[in-house]
Amino acid sequence: MTSLDGPFATTEQELADAASATDAASATDAGSAADARSAAAEAQALAERNLCGLVSALSRQIEQHVRERAVTLNLTAPQATALRELSAPLTMRDLADRMGCEPSNATFVIDRLEEQGLVERRPHPSDRRAKQLVLTSEGSALRERLLEILTEGSPMAGFSPQEQTLLQDLLQRALH
């Protein structure tokens, strides 16, 4: 029996060993202190392996979900991601950060969206060197439809809003 499916599956024995290692880590006698530290390190490594596997699997599921939904709107996954992130005017650098890509990649995506009449580049109100990316009325309408279909069958749909917030808070804490 495993605690999760896939390549990062953990057997019940591994979980029991990790629990024992955690208990051993709290041992205080001098002779077993090194063993306890080693056992605690092993338990931590197992926990990290499992967490990395779960986060990676969830990421792949979300990316697949976005790809499948984007196709229904004649968009690529990067185009759908850009539209999703353009909730307000952004610079290309800010959009690239949100998309998790280089600005040159975001530029390519925005060029295609601009050709489709979904996005416009406008002068930045306070930085004359920069442009802001703004959705057109057609882009806003498409973004609304996109957000609706992204919620259908989303890998996150099984979580309540409070659980989603908790998961986000825990992941942010782990990243800082």
Secondary structure, 3 states (H helix, E strand, C coil): CECCCCCCCCEHHHHHHHHHHHHHHCCCCHHHHHHHHHHHHHHHHHHHHHHHHHHHHHHHHHHHHHHHHHHHCCCCHHHHHHHHHCCCCECHHHHHHHHCCCHHHHHHHHHHHHHCCCEEEEECCCCCCCEEEEECHHHHHHHHHHHHHHHCCCCCCCCCHHHHHHHHHHHHHHHC
